[in-house]
């Protein structure tokens, strides 16, 4: 069975500090991978997607970057956090362009 | 870009009464429509996926899609207090998901 694991579960970071959020998918080779973000009270927005290792497409610009260093790993990062980066980050995967997308449990980020 | 709007923003129902949630979208050519439930510590749980006009039932959850009216609804039969959560409508195209802001459902015992 496929599993998706996100880390950390929650993080409190200072403005201007770096950030790295991780996501690992086990049990599925060559998944499509996605990062989503939801500001408190806001709409869930897709940030990035990746269909293969080393290839990442940006959907929404938020001064964040994403990388896919391995087939089963997706990293979201920035060198300098902004207050506006606070929110809930979700990683997800799908089988190619298959109809179902499976979400991780998310990371709650608070920037202070 | 696809615009997705959900109503109502919040809904309170008594246990056992039908709960109905609505979602409208701006582009009817999108491929798929899904309803998710969001629990704070559990990420997103897919409830129903629907691709064709009409009705799709998954357990106590039934989705109705009408592309011509740009509308998809979710009906929860015999809701329980454990169904209290935020419900998200998602409209999907190629590699992109568009979500509504959600409906916060509270089920009172």
Boltz contact constraints between the chains, C-beta under 6 A:
constraints:
  - contact:
      token1: [A, 43]
      token2: [B, 99]
      max_distance: 6.0
  - contact:
      token1: [A, 43]
      token2: [B, 101]
      max_distance: 6.0
  - contact:
      token1: [A, 44]
      token2: [B, 99]
      max_distance: 6.0
  - contact:
      token1: [A, 46]
      token2: [B, 96]
      max_distance: 6.0
  - contact:
      token1: [A, 46]
      token2: [B, 97]
      max_distance: 6.0
  - contact:
      token1: [A, 49]
      token2: [B, 95]
      max_distance: 6.0
  - contact:
      token1: [A, 99]
      token2: [B, 32]
      max_distance: 6.0
  - contact:
      token1: [A, 99]
      token2: [B, 49]
      max_distance: 6.0
  - contact:
      token1: [A, 103]
      token2: [B, 43]
      max_distance: 6.0
  - contact:
      token1: [A, 103]
      token2: [B, 44]
      max_distance: 6.0
  - contact:
      token1: [A, 104]
      token2: [B, 43]
      max_distance: 6.0
  - contact:
      token1: [A, 105]
      token2: [B, 42]
      max_distance: 6.0
  - contact:
      token1: [A, 105]
      token2: [B, 43]
      max_distance: 6.0
  - contact:
      token1: [A, 106]
      token2: [B, 43]
      max_distance: 6.0
